[in-house]
């Protein structure tokens, strides 16, 4: 069972997730680190990483999406951590992040990416 298949997360999910394999940059303890963006939807994303922020932490992230042409700056709240202090073998090691804010252009780029990805997979948009 993966993060995407976790029944508890199904109840919280407002829109279908899109699998992706791109870079996420953020800071932990004043150090710039890189993670792997593995899932994204309208509400947030999951980053596979071994560098964790605490649940409830609000931080700046830069995410890379195919054809975006640049890293997209977003602010997000860490809503779940699967790592050293709380580990569930059914999930990827990393953090679930809920979008808090982003500029309108970034929102447009993310929405367009999600729409394209969902239409290619035959998923309905929410």
Rosetta blueprint (number, residue, H / E / L):
1 X L
2 X L
3 X H
4 X H
5 X H
6 X L
7 X H
8 X H
9 X H
10 X H
11 X H
12 X H
13 X L
14 X L
15 X L
16 X L
17 X L
18 X E
19 X E
20 X E
21 X E
22 X E
23 X E
24 X E
25 X E
26 X E
27 X E
28 X E
29 X L
30 X L
31 X E
32 X E
33 X E
34 X E
35 X E
36 X E
37 X E
38 X E
39 X E
40 X E
41 X L
42 X L
43 X L
44 X E
45 X E
46 X E
47 X E
48 X E
49 X L
50 X L
51 X L
52 X L
53 X L
54 X L
55 X L
56 X L
57 X L
58 X E
59 X E
60 X E
61 X E
62 X E
63 X E
64 X L
65 X L
66 X L
67 X L
68 X L
69 X L
70 X L
71 X L
72 X E
73 X E
74 X E
75 X E
76 X E
77 X E
78 X E
79 X E
80 X E
81 X E
82 X E
83 X L
84 X L
85 X L
86 X L
87 X L
88 X L
89 X L
90 X L
91 X L
92 X L
93 X L
94 X E
95 X E
96 X E
97 X E
98 X E
99 X E
100 X E
101 X E
102 X E
103 X L
104 X H
105 X H
106 X H
107 X H
108 X H
109 X H
110 X H
111 X H
112 X H
113 X H
114 X H
115 X H
116 X H
117 X H
118 X H
119 X H
120 X H
121 X H
122 X L
123 X L
124 X L
125 X L
126 X L
